[in-house]
Amino acid sequence: MLHLWAVEQARIERREVPWFQMAALLDSVGIELLHTHRDGVVRVQDEVAGI
């Protein structure tokens, strides 16, 4: 099982287009959730994941 944890989603990528490109890559390798300290769980393919 693959996991990704960060303080917040913006620490991984702040720009919207690159974030969704990265989210597609994460999803393609089986990472569906990004667990964050500040934002809770972010589903990488949700439309609001980068907002």
N, C-alpha and C positions, 0 to 999 in steps of 0.2 A: 504494500500500500504506500502510495506516495503522499507526502504532506508538504505544505508550504505555509510558513508562519512569518508574519511581519508585524511591526508595531502598528502600521496603518498602510492602506493600499497605496497612498501617495508616496510612500518611501520606496516602493518598487518602481513606479512610473507615474509621473504627474500629468503628462500630456495624454489627451483622450485617445487619439488615433493609435499611437504606439501601445497604449494600455490594452486596447481591444485586440491588437495584433498579438501581443504577448498572451492575452487571455485565450485566444484561439490556439496558440501553441501549447499552453498549459493544458487545455482541454484535450488536445490531440494526444498528449502523453498520459492522460488519465487523471490529471489534477482538476477536480471540479470545484473545490472549495479552497478559499484562502482564509486562513484563520488569522485574525488581527487582534491586537491588544485593545486598540481604541475604537475600531469600527465593528467589532464582532466578526461574524462569518460572512464573507463575501462570496457569492456564487459567481464564478468567473464568466459565465455566459449570460448572466442577467443583463437586461438592457440598462439598468441603473448602476451596474457595477463600477463604472468609471466616473460617476457623478459625485 
